[in-house]
Amino acid sequence: MENDSAANDYIAIKALENGVTIIGLTRGRDTKFQHTEKLDEGEVFIAQFTEVTSAMKIKGKAEIYTKHGRLTAE
């Protein structure tokens, strides 16, 4: 997995309102919640996909920056 480029991808999340929630989800047979983070307006969180983290769920109004472009969660 070390050479898997997806495992080395970073994303940046900028909260556009208070209370934006970021939830990290695990890899494997059973997907589970791994980590939860709350952001207030203007805060930025930089996250990396790893051998353990396969997905992230973002709740609230935020801008997400990836190597593929910028997304807005509402």
Predicted model as a PDB file, atoms N, CA, C, CB and O in Angstrom, pLDDT in the B-factor column:
MODEL        1                                                                  
ATOM      1  N   MET A   1       0.813  -1.201   0.000  1.00 43.00           N  
ATOM      2  CA  MET A   1       0.000   0.000   0.000  1.00 43.00           C  
ATOM      3  C   MET A   1       0.859   1.269   0.000  1.00 43.00           C  
ATOM      4  CB  MET A   1      -0.926  -0.004   1.203  1.00 43.00           C  
ATOM      5  O   MET A   1       0.381   2.334  -0.390  1.00 43.00           O  
ATOM      6  N   GLU A   2       2.113   1.169   0.430  1.00 49.00           N  
ATOM      7  CA  GLU A   2       2.972   2.340   0.515  1.00 49.00           C  
ATOM      8  C   GLU A   2       3.145   3.044  -0.820  1.00 49.00           C  
ATOM      9  CB  GLU A   2       4.311   1.949   1.050  1.00 49.00           C  
ATOM     10  O   GLU A   2       3.264   4.269  -0.851  1.00 49.00           O  
ATOM     11  N   ASN A   3       3.163   2.307  -1.920  1.00 53.00           N  
ATOM     12  CA  ASN A   3       3.360   2.907  -3.234  1.00 53.00           C  
ATOM     13  C   ASN A   3       2.057   3.324  -3.898  1.00 53.00           C  
ATOM     14  CB  ASN A   3       4.090   1.948  -4.124  1.00 53.00           C  
ATOM     15  O   ASN A   3       2.080   3.883  -4.994  1.00 53.00           O  
ATOM     16  N   ASP A   4       0.947   3.071  -3.272  1.00 54.00           N  
ATOM     17  CA  ASP A   4      -0.362   3.444  -3.803  1.00 54.00           C  
ATOM     18  C   ASP A   4      -0.505   4.960  -3.728  1.00 54.00           C  
ATOM     19  CB  ASP A   4      -1.513   2.735  -3.021  1.00 54.00           C  
ATOM     20  O   ASP A   4      -0.504   5.530  -2.638  1.00 54.00           O  
ATOM     21  N   SER A   5      -0.631   5.622  -4.896  1.00 54.00           N  
ATOM     22  CA  SER A   5      -0.690   7.090  -4.899  1.00 54.00           C  
ATOM     23  C   SER A   5      -1.901   7.615  -4.144  1.00 54.00           C  
ATOM     24  CB  SER A   5      -0.717   7.612  -6.326  1.00 54.00           C  
ATOM     25  O   SER A   5      -1.831   8.703  -3.574  1.00 54.00           O  
ATOM     26  N   ALA A   6      -3.004   6.883  -4.120  1.00 55.00           N  
ATOM     27  CA  ALA A   6      -4.185   7.339  -3.379  1.00 55.00           C  
ATOM     28  C   ALA A   6      -3.899   7.414  -1.889  1.00 55.00           C  
ATOM     29  CB  ALA A   6      -5.374   6.408  -3.635  1.00 55.00           C  
ATOM     30  O   ALA A   6      -4.482   8.236  -1.183  1.00 55.00           O  
ATOM     31  N   ALA A   7      -3.005   6.562  -1.410  1.00 56.00           N  
ATOM     32  CA  ALA A   7      -2.673   6.553   0.014  1.00 56.00           C  
ATOM     33  C   ALA A   7      -1.814   7.749   0.384  1.00 56.00           C  
ATOM     34  CB  ALA A   7      -1.955   5.261   0.388  1.00 56.00           C  
ATOM     35  O   ALA A   7      -1.614   8.015   1.569  1.00 56.00           O  
ATOM     36  N   ASN A   8      -1.308   8.467  -0.588  1.00 69.00           N  
ATOM     37  CA  ASN A   8      -0.475   9.629  -0.316  1.00 69.00           C  
ATOM     38  C   ASN A   8      -1.179  10.943  -0.646  1.00 69.00           C  
ATOM     39  CB  ASN A   8       0.810   9.529  -1.097  1.00 69.00           C  
ATOM     40  O   ASN A   8      -0.573  12.007  -0.527  1.00 69.00           O  
ATOM     41  N   ASP A   9      -2.429  10.891  -1.052  1.00 82.00           N  
ATOM     42  CA  ASP A   9      -3.168  12.094  -1.414  1.00 82.00           C  
ATOM     43  C   ASP A   9      -3.539  12.910  -0.178  1.00 82.00           C  
ATOM     44  CB  ASP A   9      -4.427  11.726  -2.198  1.00 82.00           C  
ATOM     45  O   ASP A   9      -3.975  12.375   0.842  1.00 82.00           O  
ATOM     46  N   TYR A  10      -3.352  14.215  -0.307  1.00 89.00           N  
ATOM     47  CA  TYR A  10      -3.768  15.151   0.734  1.00 89.00           C  
ATOM     48  C   TYR A  10      -4.973  15.925   0.228  1.00 89.00           C  
ATOM     49  CB  TYR A  10      -2.607  16.117   1.130  1.00 89.00           C  
ATOM     50  O   TYR A  10      -5.124  16.146  -0.973  1.00 89.00           O  
ATOM     51  N   ILE A  11      -5.823  16.333   1.151  1.00 92.00           N  
ATOM     52  CA  ILE A  11      -6.880  17.281   0.826  1.00 92.00           C  
ATOM     53  C   ILE A  11      -6.865  18.363   1.893  1.00 92.00           C  
ATOM     54  CB  ILE A  11      -8.283  16.582   0.739  1.00 92.00           C  
ATOM     55  O   ILE A  11      -6.471  18.116   3.033  1.00 92.00           O  
ATOM     56  N   ALA A  12      -7.292  19.553   1.521  1.00 96.00           N  
ATOM     57  CA  ALA A  12      -7.427  20.653   2.470  1.00 96.00           C  
ATOM     58  C   ALA A  12      -8.904  21.020   2.530  1.00 96.00           C  
ATOM     59  CB  ALA A  12      -6.542  21.891   2.058  1.00 96.00           C  
ATOM     60  O   ALA A  12      -9.581  21.097   1.505  1.00 96.00           O  
ATOM     61  N   ILE A  13      -9.389  21.244   3.742  1.00 96.00           N  
ATOM     62  CA  ILE A  13     -10.798  21.583   3.955  1.00 96.00           C  
ATOM     63  C   ILE A  13     -10.841  22.904   4.707  1.00 96.00           C  
ATOM     64  CB  ILE A  13     -11.558  20.450   4.746  1.00 96.00           C  
ATOM     65  O   ILE A  13     -10.262  23.031   5.786  1.00 96.00           O  
ATOM     66  N   LYS A  14     -11.528  23.886   4.137  1.00 98.00           N  
ATOM     67  CA  LYS A  14     -11.671  25.189   4.778  1.00 98.00           C  
ATOM     68  C   LYS A  14     -13.135  25.375   5.157  1.00 98.00           C  
ATOM     69  CB  LYS A  14     -11.180  26.345   3.841  1.00 98.00           C  
ATOM     70  O   LYS A  14     -14.021  25.332   4.304  1.00 98.00           O  
ATOM     71  N   ALA A  15     -13.376  25.584   6.454  1.00 98.00           N  
ATOM     72  CA  ALA A  15     -14.745  25.773   6.951  1.00 98.00           C  
ATOM     73  C   ALA A  15     -15.256  27.152   6.551  1.00 98.00           C  
ATOM     74  CB  ALA A  15     -14.803  25.602   8.495  1.00 98.00           C  
ATOM     75  O   ALA A  15     -14.575  28.161   6.740  1.00 98.00           O  
ATOM     76  N   LEU A  16     -16.457  27.179   5.999  1.00 98.00           N  
ATOM     77  CA  LEU A  16     -17.098  28.438   5.621  1.00 98.00           C  
ATOM     78  C   LEU A  16     -18.169  28.845   6.632  1.00 98.00           C  
ATOM     79  CB  LEU A  16     -17.714  28.320   4.227  1.00 98.00           C  
ATOM     80  O   LEU A  16     -18.830  29.870   6.470  1.00 98.00           O  
ATOM     81  N   GLU A  17     -18.332  28.035   7.670  1.00 98.00           N  
ATOM     82  CA  GLU A  17     -19.263  28.323   8.761  1.00 98.00           C  
ATOM     83  C   GLU A  17     -18.771  27.573  10.001  1.00 98.00           C  
ATOM     84  CB  GLU A  17     -20.742  27.907   8.387  1.00 98.00           C  
ATOM     85  O   GLU A  17     -17.921  26.689   9.899  1.00 98.00           O  
ATOM     86  N   ASN A  18     -19.299  27.922  11.149  1.00 98.00           N  
ATOM     87  CA  ASN A  18     -18.961  27.216  12.385  1.00 98.00           C  
ATOM     88  C   ASN A  18     -19.595  25.833  12.389  1.00 98.00           C  
ATOM     89  CB  ASN A  18     -19.421  28.021  13.617  1.00 98.00           C  
ATOM     90  O   ASN A  18     -20.696  25.645  11.872  1.00 98.00           O  
ATOM     91  N   GLY A  19     -18.897  24.870  12.974  1.00 97.00           N  
ATOM     92  CA  GLY A  19     -19.471  23.549  13.178  1.00 97.00           C  
ATOM     93  C   GLY A  19     -19.323  22.572  12.026  1.00 97.00           C  
ATOM     94  O   GLY A  19     -20.045  21.576  11.978  1.00 97.00           O  
ATOM     95  N   VAL A  20     -18.407  22.827  11.091  1.00 97.00           N  
ATOM     96  CA  VAL A  20     -18.174  21.872  10.005  1.00 97.00           C  
ATOM     97  C   VAL A  20     -17.551  20.610  10.615  1.00 97.00           C  
ATOM     98  CB  VAL A  20     -17.239  22.490   8.884  1.00 97.00           C  
ATOM     99  O   VAL A  20     -16.605  20.694  11.398  1.00 97.00           O  
ATOM    100  N   THR A  21     -18.085  19.456  10.254  1.00 96.00           N  
ATOM    101  CA  THR A  21     -17.609  18.192  10.796  1.00 96.00           C  
ATOM    102  C   THR A  21     -16.929  17.375   9.708  1.00 96.00           C  
ATOM    103  CB  THR A  21     -18.765  17.399  11.418  1.00 96.00           C  
ATOM    104  O   THR A  21     -17.440  17.237   8.597  1.00 96.00           O  
ATOM    105  N   ILE A  22     -15.761  16.837  10.055  1.00 94.00           N  
ATOM    106  CA  ILE A  22     -15.021  15.950   9.160  1.00 94.00           C  
ATOM    107  C   ILE A  22     -14.945  14.598   9.853  1.00 94.00           C  
ATOM    108  CB  ILE A  22     -13.580  16.515   8.820  1.00 94.00           C  
ATOM    109  O   ILE A  22     -14.511  14.502  11.001  1.00 94.00           O  
ATOM    110  N   ILE A  23     -15.367  13.560   9.150  1.00 91.00           N  
ATOM    111  CA  ILE A  23     -15.360  12.210   9.706  1.00 91.00           C  
ATOM    112  C   ILE A  23     -14.490  11.334   8.824  1.00 91.00           C  
ATOM    113  CB  ILE A  23     -16.805  11.631   9.818  1.00 91.00           C  
ATOM    114  O   ILE A  23     -14.743  11.209   7.626  1.00 91.00           O  
ATOM    115  N   GLY A  24     -13.465  10.727   9.409  1.00 85.00           N  
ATOM    116  CA  GLY A  24     -12.595   9.795   8.691  1.00 85.00           C  
ATOM    117  C   GLY A  24     -13.161   8.392   8.797  1.00 85.00           C  
ATOM    118  O   GLY A  24     -13.580   7.968   9.874  1.00 85.00           O  
ATOM    119  N   LEU A  25     -13.176   7.670   7.687  1.00 86.00           N  
ATOM    120  CA  LEU A  25     -13.710   6.307   7.648  1.00 86.00           C  
ATOM    121  C   LEU A  25     -12.591   5.330   7.300  1.00 86.00           C  
ATOM    122  CB  LEU A  25     -14.872   6.196   6.621  1.00 86.00           C  
ATOM    123  O   LEU A  25     -11.706   5.648   6.506  1.00 86.00           O  
ATOM    124  N   THR A  26     -12.635   4.153   7.889  1.00 81.00           N  
ATOM    125  CA  THR A  26     -11.562   3.163   7.730  1.00 81.00           C  
ATOM    126  C   THR A  26     -11.717   2.332   6.470  1.00 81.00           C  
ATOM    127  CB  THR A  26     -11.517   2.248   8.930  1.00 81.00           C  
ATOM    128  O   THR A  26     -12.789   2.264   5.869  1.00 81.00           O  
ATOM    129  N   ARG A  27     -10.625   1.709   6.092  1.00 76.00           N  
ATOM    130  CA  ARG A  27     -10.597   0.725   5.007  1.00 76.00           C  
ATOM    131  C   ARG A  27     -10.942  -0.635   5.581  1.00 76.00           C  
ATOM    132  CB  ARG A  27      -9.206   0.693   4.300  1.00 76.00           C  
ATOM    133  O   ARG A  27     -11.065  -0.809   6.794  1.00 76.00           O  
ATOM    134  N   GLY A  28     -11.094  -1.582   4.692  1.00 74.00           N  
ATOM    135  CA  GLY A  28     -11.255  -2.959   5.142  1.00 74.00           C  
ATOM    136  C   GLY A  28     -12.639  -3.497   4.884  1.00 74.00           C  
ATOM    137  O   GLY A  28     -13.475  -2.867   4.235  1.00 74.00           O  
ATOM    138  N   ARG A  29     -12.850  -4.681   5.413  1.00 77.00           N  
ATOM    139  CA  ARG A  29     -14.117  -5.374   5.201  1.00 77.00           C  
ATOM    140  C   ARG A  29     -15.298  -4.616   5.766  1.00 77.00           C  
ATOM    141  CB  ARG A  29     -14.063  -6.741   5.812  1.00 77.00           C  
ATOM    142  O   ARG A  29     -16.354  -4.536   5.138  1.00 77.00           O  
ATOM    143  N   ASP A  30     -15.119  -4.060   6.950  1.00 75.00           N  
ATOM    144  CA  ASP A  30     -16.173  -3.274   7.589  1.00 75.00           C  
ATOM    145  C   ASP A  30     -15.713  -1.830   7.715  1.00 75.00           C  
ATOM    146  CB  ASP A  30     -16.541  -3.856   8.982  1.00 75.00           C  
ATOM    147  O   ASP A  30     -14.720  -1.547   8.386  1.00 75.00           O  
ATOM    148  N   THR A  31     -16.430  -0.920   7.072  1.00 71.00           N  
ATOM    149  CA  THR A  31     -16.102   0.500   7.183  1.00 71.00           C  
ATOM    150  C   THR A  31     -16.574   0.999   8.536  1.00 71.00           C  
ATOM    151  CB  THR A  31     -16.746   1.326   6.029  1.00 71.00           C  
ATOM    152  O   THR A  31     -17.719   0.774   8.928  1.00 71.00           O  
ATOM    153  N   LYS A  32     -15.675   1.684   9.252  1.00 75.00           N  
ATOM    154  CA  LYS A  32     -15.998   2.207  10.579  1.00 75.00           C  
ATOM    155  C   LYS A  32     -15.530   3.645  10.684  1.00 75.00           C  
ATOM    156  CB  LYS A  32     -15.353   1.346  11.689  1.00 75.00           C  
ATOM    157  O   LYS A  32     -14.635   4.082   9.961  1.00 75.00           O  
ATOM    158  N   PHE A  33     -16.166   4.385  11.615  1.00 72.00           N  
ATOM    159  CA  PHE A  33     -15.698   5.733  11.906  1.00 72.00           C  
ATOM    160  C   PHE A  33     -14.352   5.636  12.594  1.00 72.00           C  
ATOM    161  CB  PHE A  33     -16.718   6.511  12.783  1.00 72.00           C  
ATOM    162  O   PHE A  33     -14.184   4.867  13.540  1.00 72.00           O  
ATOM    163  N   GLN A  34     -13.391   6.417  12.118  1.00 77.00           N  
ATOM    164  CA  GLN A  34     -12.056   6.380  12.687  1.00 77.00           C  
ATOM    165  C   GLN A  34     -11.769   7.630  13.510  1.00 77.00           C  
ATOM    166  CB  GLN A  34     -11.021   6.228  11.588  1.00 77.00           C  
ATOM    167  O   GLN A  34     -11.187   7.545  14.591  1.00 77.00           O  
ATOM    168  N   HIS A  35     -12.176   8.789  13.001  1.00 84.00           N  
ATOM    169  CA  HIS A  35     -11.799  10.050  13.630  1.00 84.00           C  
ATOM    170  C   HIS A  35     -12.830  11.108  13.255  1.00 84.00           C  
ATOM    171  CB  HIS A  35     -10.365  10.489  13.200  1.00 84.00           C  
ATOM    172  O   HIS A  35     -13.349  11.113  12.138  1.00 84.00           O  
ATOM    173  N   THR A  36     -13.121  11.995  14.188  1.00 90.00           N  
ATOM    174  CA  THR A  36     -14.026  13.112  13.926  1.00 90.00           C  
ATOM    175  C   THR A  36     -13.345  14.405  14.338  1.00 90.00           C  
ATOM    176  CB  THR A  36     -15.374  12.933  14.679  1.00 90.00           C  
ATOM    177  O   THR A  36     -12.688  14.482  15.376  1.00 90.00           O  
ATOM    178  N   GLU A  37     -13.517  15.409  13.504  1.00 94.00           N  
ATOM    179  CA  GLU A  37     -12.928  16.723  13.762  1.00 94.00           C  
ATOM    180  C   GLU A  37     -13.991  17.778  13.505  1.00 94.00           C  
ATOM    181  CB  GLU A  37     -11.662  16.971  12.871  1.00 94.00           C  
ATOM    182  O   GLU A  37     -14.762  17.652  12.553  1.00 94.00           O  
ATOM    183  N   LYS A  38     -14.049  18.823  14.339  1.00 97.00           N  
ATOM    184  CA  LYS A  38     -14.984  19.935  14.132  1.00 97.00           C  
ATOM    185  C   LYS A  38     -14.184  21.193  13.851  1.00 97.00           C  
ATOM    186  CB  LYS A  38     -15.917  20.136  15.369  1.00 97.00           C  
ATOM    187  O   LYS A  38     -13.187  21.476  14.515  1.00 97.00           O  
ATOM    188  N   LEU A  39     -14.640  21.948  12.848  1.00 97.00           N  
ATOM    189  CA  LEU A  39     -13.980  23.196  12.475  1.00 97.00           C  
ATOM    190  C   LEU A  39     -14.922  24.372  12.644  1.00 97.00           C  
ATOM    191  CB  LEU A  39     -13.474  23.130  11.033  1.00 97.00           C  
ATOM    192  O   LEU A  39     -16.132  24.241  12.457  1.00 97.00           O  
ATOM    193  N   ASP A  40     -14.368  25.516  12.999  1.00 98.00           N  
ATOM    194  CA  ASP A  40     -15.118  26.764  13.011  1.00 98.00           C  
ATOM    195  C   ASP A  40     -14.772  27.564  11.758  1.00 98.00           C  
ATOM    196  CB  ASP A  40     -14.813  27.587  14.298  1.00 98.00           C  
ATOM    197  O   ASP A  40     -13.773  27.292  11.093  1.00 98.00           O  
ATOM    198  N   GLU A  41     -15.600  28.543  11.446  1.00 98.00           N  
ATOM    199  CA  GLU A  41     -15.434  29.327  10.231  1.00 98.00           C  
ATOM    200  C   GLU A  41     -14.001  29.854  10.105  1.00 98.00           C  
ATOM    201  CB  GLU A  41     -16.430  30.490  10.212  1.00 98.00           C  
ATOM    202  O   GLU A  41     -13.442  30.418  11.046  1.00 98.00           O  
ATOM    203  N   GLY A  42     -13.424  29.653   8.917  1.00 97.00           N  
ATOM    204  CA  GLY A  42     -12.082  30.128   8.635  1.00 97.00           C  
ATOM    205  C   GLY A  42     -10.984  29.133   8.961  1.00 97.00           C  
ATOM    206  O   GLY A  42      -9.856  29.289   8.493  1.00 97.00           O  
ATOM    207  N   GLU A  43     -11.290  28.112   9.756  1.00 98.00           N  
ATOM    208  CA  GLU A  43     -10.280  27.112  10.089  1.00 98.00           C  
ATOM    209  C   GLU A  43     -10.030  26.203   8.885  1.00 98.00           C  
ATOM    210  CB  GLU A  43     -10.720  26.279  11.319  1.00 98.00           C  
ATOM    211  O   GLU A  43     -10.928  25.946   8.083  1.00 98.00           O  
ATOM    212  N   VAL A  44      -8.797  25.726   8.782  1.00 97.00           N  
ATOM    213  CA  VAL A  44      -8.400  24.840   7.694  1.00 97.00           C  
ATOM    214  C   VAL A  44      -7.867  23.545   8.289  1.00 97.00           C  
ATOM    215  CB  VAL A  44      -7.335  25.512   6.778  1.00 97.00           C  
ATOM    216  O   VAL A  44      -7.114  23.559   9.263  1.00 97.00           O  
ATOM    217  N   PHE A  45      -8.266  22.427   7.693  1.00 95.00           N  
ATOM    218  CA  PHE A  45      -7.819  21.105   8.126  1.00 95.00           C  
ATOM    219  C   PHE A  45      -7.183  20.432   6.922  1.00 95.00           C  
ATOM    220  CB  PHE A  45      -9.006  20.244   8.709  1.00 95.00           C  
ATOM    221  O   PHE A  45      -7.784  20.382   5.849  1.00 95.00           O  
ATOM    222  N   ILE A  46      -5.973  19.913   7.092  1.00 94.00           N  
ATOM    223  CA  ILE A  46      -5.303  19.195   6.023  1.00 94.00           C  
ATOM    224  C   ILE A  46      -5.272  17.728   6.411  1.00 94.00           C  
ATOM    225  CB  ILE A  46      -3.863  19.751   5.765  1.00 94.00           C  
ATOM    226  O   ILE A  46      -4.812  17.374   7.497  1.00 94.00           O  
ATOM    227  N   ALA A  47      -5.765  16.873   5.519  1.00 89.00           N  
ATOM    228  CA  ALA A  47      -5.895  15.445   5.824  1.00 89.00           C  
ATOM    229  C   ALA A  47      -5.230  14.627   4.729  1.00 89.00           C  
ATOM    230  CB  ALA A  47      -7.385  15.041   5.973  1.00 89.00           C  
ATOM    231  O   ALA A  47      -5.062  15.086   3.599  1.00 89.00           O  
ATOM    232  N   GLN A  48      -4.853  13.400   5.092  1.00 85.00           N  
ATOM    233  CA  GLN A  48      -4.193  12.506   4.144  1.00 85.00           C  
ATOM    234  C   GLN A  48      -4.903  11.155   4.151  1.00 85.00           C  
ATOM    235  CB  GLN A  48      -2.683  12.338   4.491  1.00 85.00           C  
ATOM    236  O   GLN A  48      -5.252  10.625   5.206  1.00 85.00           O  
ATOM    237  N   PHE A  49      -5.110  10.611   2.956  1.00 80.00           N  
ATOM    238  CA  PHE A  49      -5.594   9.244   2.857  1.00 80.00           C  
ATOM    239  C   PHE A  49      -4.416   8.326   3.172  1.00 80.00           C  
ATOM    240  CB  PHE A  49      -6.202   8.944   1.433  1.00 80.00           C  
ATOM    241  O   PHE A  49      -3.303   8.556   2.698  1.00 80.00           O  
ATOM    242  N   THR A  50      -4.656   7.289   3.967  1.00 80.00           N  
ATOM    243  CA  THR A  50      -3.589   6.406   4.432  1.00 80.00           C  
ATOM    244  C   THR A  50      -3.994   4.950   4.252  1.00 80.00           C  
ATOM    245  CB  THR A  50      -3.251   6.689   5.907  1.00 80.00           C  
ATOM    246  O   THR A  50      -5.028   4.648   3.655  1.00 80.00           O  
ATOM    247  N   GLU A  51      -3.173   4.061   4.772  1.00 79.00           N  
ATOM    248  CA  GLU A  51      -3.521   2.639   4.760  1.00 79.00           C  
ATOM    249  C   GLU A  51      -4.774   2.376   5.578  1.00 79.00           C  
ATOM    250  CB  GLU A  51      -2.360   1.800   5.296  1.00 79.00           C  
ATOM    251  O   GLU A  51      -5.488   1.402   5.335  1.00 79.00           O  
ATOM    252  N   VAL A  52      -5.043   3.243   6.550  1.00 77.00           N  
ATOM    253  CA  VAL A  52      -6.201   3.057   7.432  1.00 77.00           C  
ATOM    254  C   VAL A  52      -7.399   3.885   6.971  1.00 77.00           C  
ATOM    255  CB  VAL A  52      -5.834   3.432   8.871  1.00 77.00           C  
ATOM    256  O   VAL A  52      -8.533   3.410   7.023  1.00 77.00           O  
ATOM    257  N   THR A  53      -7.162   5.111   6.524  1.00 77.00           N  
ATOM    258  CA  THR A  53      -8.250   6.012   6.139  1.00 77.00           C  
ATOM    259  C   THR A  53      -8.532   5.899   4.644  1.00 77.00           C  
ATOM    260  CB  THR A  53      -7.904   7.469   6.508  1.00 77.00           C  
ATOM    261  O   THR A  53      -7.660   6.166   3.818  1.00 77.00           O  
ATOM    262  N   SER A  54      -9.766   5.499   4.300  1.00 79.00           N  
ATOM    263  CA  SER A  54     -10.111   5.331   2.887  1.00 79.00           C  
ATOM    264  C   SER A  54     -11.109   6.368   2.389  1.00 79.00           C  
ATOM    265  CB  SER A  54     -10.669   3.952   2.660  1.00 79.00           C  
ATOM    266  O   SER A  54     -11.247   6.572   1.182  1.00 79.00           O  
ATOM    267  N   ALA A  55     -11.810   7.026   3.320  1.00 83.00           N  
ATOM    268  CA  ALA A  55     -12.831   7.987   2.910  1.00 83.00           C  
ATOM    269  C   ALA A  55     -13.014   9.036   3.998  1.00 83.00           C  
ATOM    270  CB  ALA A  55     -14.171   7.274   2.612  1.00 83.00           C  
ATOM    271  O   ALA A  55     -12.674   8.818   5.161  1.00 83.00           O  
ATOM    272  N   MET A  56     -13.562  10.183   3.590  1.00 87.00           N  
ATOM    273  CA  MET A  56     -13.892  11.233   4.543  1.00 87.00           C  
ATOM    274  C   MET A  56     -15.275  11.760   4.218  1.00 87.00           C  
ATOM    275  CB  MET A  56     -12.840  12.375   4.514  1.00 87.00           C  
ATOM    276  O   MET A  56     -15.653  11.912   3.057  1.00 87.00           O  
ATOM    277  N   LYS A  57     -16.006  12.029   5.265  1.00 90.00           N  
ATOM    278  CA  LYS A  57     -17.340  12.615   5.124  1.00 90.00           C  
ATOM    279  C   LYS A  57     -17.271  14.014   5.715  1.00 90.00           C  
ATOM    280  CB  LYS A  57     -18.452  11.737   5.835  1.00 90.00           C  
ATOM    281  O   LYS A  57     -16.787  14.197   6.832  1.00 90.00           O  
ATOM    282  N   ILE A  58     -17.759  15.007   4.962  1.00 94.00           N  
ATOM    283  CA  ILE A  58     -17.696  16.396   5.401  1.00 94.00           C  
ATOM    284  C   ILE A  58     -19.120  16.927   5.477  1.00 94.00           C  
ATOM    285  CB  ILE A  58     -16.817  17.265   4.437  1.00 94.00           C  
ATOM    286  O   ILE A  58     -19.858  16.919   4.493  1.00 94.00           O  
ATOM    287  N   LYS A  59     -19.490  17.389   6.674  1.00 96.00           N  
ATOM    288  CA  LYS A  59     -20.834  17.926   6.902  1.00 96.00           C  
ATOM    289  C   LYS A  59     -20.712  19.408   7.230  1.00 96.00           C  
ATOM    290  CB  LYS A  59     -21.568  17.156   8.053  1.00 96.00           C  
ATOM    291  O   LYS A  59     -19.928  19.804   8.093  1.00 96.00           O  
ATOM    292  N   GLY A  60     -21.491  20.213   6.537  1.00 97.00           N  
ATOM    293  CA  GLY A  60     -21.460  21.656   6.746  1.00 97.00           C  
ATOM    294  C   GLY A  60     -20.905  22.348   5.517  1.00 97.00           C  
ATOM    295  O   GLY A  60     -20.474  21.701   4.562  1.00 97.00           O  
ATOM    296  N   LYS A  61     -20.921  23.676   5.555  1.00 98.00           N  
ATOM    297  CA  LYS A  61     -20.476  24.463   4.412  1.00 98.00           C  
ATOM    298  C   LYS A  61     -18.958  24.606   4.469  1.00 98.00           C  
ATOM    299  CB  LYS A  61     -21.165  25.860   4.392  1.00 98.00           C  
ATOM    300  O   LYS A  61     -18.412  25.192   5.404  1.00 98.00           O  
ATOM    301  N   ALA A  62     -18.281  24.058   3.451  1.00 98.00           N  
ATOM    302  CA  ALA A  62     -16.825  24.067   3.413  1.00 98.00           C  
ATOM    303  C   ALA A  62     -16.327  24.003   1.986  1.00 98.00           C  
ATOM    304  CB  ALA A  62     -16.258  22.906   4.221  1.00 98.00           C  
ATOM    305  O   ALA A  62     -17.022  23.533   1.085  1.00 98.00           O  
ATOM    306  N   GLU A  63     -15.109  24.484   1.798  1.00 98.00           N  
ATOM    307  CA  GLU A  63     -14.422  24.320   0.524  1.00 98.00           C  
ATOM    308  C   GLU A  63     -13.417  23.199   0.701  1.00 98.00           C  
ATOM    309  CB  GLU A  63     -13.727  25.649   0.057  1.00 98.00           C  
ATOM    310  O   GLU A  63     -12.706  23.146   1.705  1.00 98.00           O  
ATOM    311  N   ILE A  64     -13.357  22.299  -0.280  1.00 96.00           N  
ATOM    312  CA  ILE A  64     -12.451  21.163  -0.244  1.00 96.00           C  
ATOM    313  C   ILE A  64     -11.512  21.304  -1.442  1.00 96.00           C  
ATOM    314  CB  ILE A  64     -13.233  19.789  -0.272  1.00 96.00           C  
ATOM    315  O   ILE A  64     -11.952  21.424  -2.585  1.00 96.00           O  
ATOM    316  N   TYR A  65     -10.225  21.288  -1.158  1.00 96.00           N  
ATOM    317  CA  TYR A  65      -9.208  21.430  -2.199  1.00 96.00           C  
ATOM    318  C   TYR A  65      -8.481  20.097  -2.367  1.00 96.00           C  
ATOM    319  CB  TYR A  65      -8.202  22.573  -1.850  1.00 96.00           C  
ATOM    320  O   TYR A  65      -7.950  19.549  -1.402  1.00 96.00           O  
ATOM    321  N   THR A  66      -8.460  19.579  -3.599  1.00 93.00           N  
ATOM    322  CA  THR A  66      -7.777  18.324  -3.898  1.00 93.00           C  
ATOM    323  C   THR A  66      -6.928  18.525  -5.145  1.00 93.00           C  
ATOM    324  CB  THR A  66      -8.794  17.154  -4.094  1.00 93.00           C  
ATOM    325  O   THR A  66      -6.990  19.576  -5.782  1.00 93.00           O  
ATOM    326  N   LYS A  67      -6.143  17.525  -5.488  1.00 92.00           N  
ATOM    327  CA  LYS A  67      -5.357  17.622  -6.721  1.00 92.00           C  
ATOM    328  C   LYS A  67      -6.260  17.600  -7.958  1.00 92.00           C  
ATOM    329  CB  LYS A  67      -4.335  16.473  -6.792  1.00 92.00           C  
ATOM    330  O   LYS A  67      -5.815  17.911  -9.063  1.00 92.00           O  
ATOM    331  N   HIS A  68      -7.521  17.233  -7.768  1.00 93.00           N  
ATOM    332  CA  HIS A  68      -8.488  17.172  -8.866  1.00 93.00           C  
ATOM    333  C   HIS A  68      -9.259  18.475  -9.033  1.00 93.00           C  
ATOM    334  CB  HIS A  68      -9.462  16.033  -8.637  1.00 93.00           C  
ATOM    335  O   HIS A  68      -9.990  18.648 -10.009  1.00 93.00           O  
ATOM    336  N   GLY A  69      -9.095  19.399  -8.076  1.00 95.00           N  
ATOM    337  CA  GLY A  69      -9.810  20.659  -8.154  1.00 95.00           C  
ATOM    338  C   GLY A  69     -10.433  21.037  -6.825  1.00 95.00           C  
ATOM    339  O   GLY A  69     -10.109  20.461  -5.786  1.00 95.00           O  
ATOM    340  N   ARG A  70     -11.335  22.014  -6.867  1.00 96.00           N  
ATOM    341  CA  ARG A  70     -11.997  22.519  -5.666  1.00 96.00           C  
ATOM    342  C   ARG A  70     -13.462  22.158  -5.685  1.00 96.00           C  
ATOM    343  CB  ARG A  70     -11.828  24.034  -5.543  1.00 96.00           C  
ATOM    344  O   ARG A  70     -14.128  22.259  -6.715  1.00 96.00           O  
ATOM    345  N   LEU A  71     -13.958  21.736  -4.535  1.00 94.00           N  
ATOM    346  CA  LEU A  71     -15.372  21.407  -4.360  1.00 94.00           C  
ATOM    347  C   LEU A  71     -15.947  22.264  -3.242  1.00 94.00           C  
ATOM    348  CB  LEU A  71     -15.561  19.894  -4.050  1.00 94.00           C  
ATOM    349  O   LEU A  71     -15.212  22.727  -2.369  1.00 94.00           O  
ATOM    350  N   THR A  72     -17.239  22.473  -3.264  1.00 95.00           N  
ATOM    351  CA  THR A  72     -17.903  23.154  -2.166  1.00 95.00           C  
ATOM    352  C   THR A  72     -18.957  22.243  -1.593  1.00 95.00           C  
ATOM    353  CB  THR A  72     -18.520  24.486  -2.623  1.00 95.00           C  
ATOM    354  O   THR A  72     -19.836  21.757  -2.304  1.00 95.00           O  
ATOM    355  N   ALA A  73     -18.857  22.015  -0.279  1.00 93.00           N  
ATOM    356  CA  ALA A  73     -19.888  21.242   0.434  1.00 93.00           C  
ATOM    357  C   ALA A  73     -20.869  22.225   1.035  1.00 93.00           C  
ATOM    358  CB  ALA A  73     -19.263  20.318   1.547  1.00 93.00           C  
ATOM    359  O   ALA A  73     -20.468  23.242   1.600  1.00 93.00           O  
ATOM    360  N   GLU A  74     -22.129  21.933   0.918  1.00 90.00           N  
ATOM    361  CA  GLU A  74     -23.150  22.820   1.469  1.00 90.00           C  
ATOM    362  C   GLU A  74     -24.058  22.023   2.278  1.00 90.00           C  
ATOM    363  CB  GLU A  74     -23.912  23.564   0.401  1.00 90.00           C  
ATOM    364  O   GLU A  74     -25.008  22.559   2.849  1.00 90.00           O  
TER     365      GLU A  74                                                      
ENDMDL                                                                          
END                                                                             
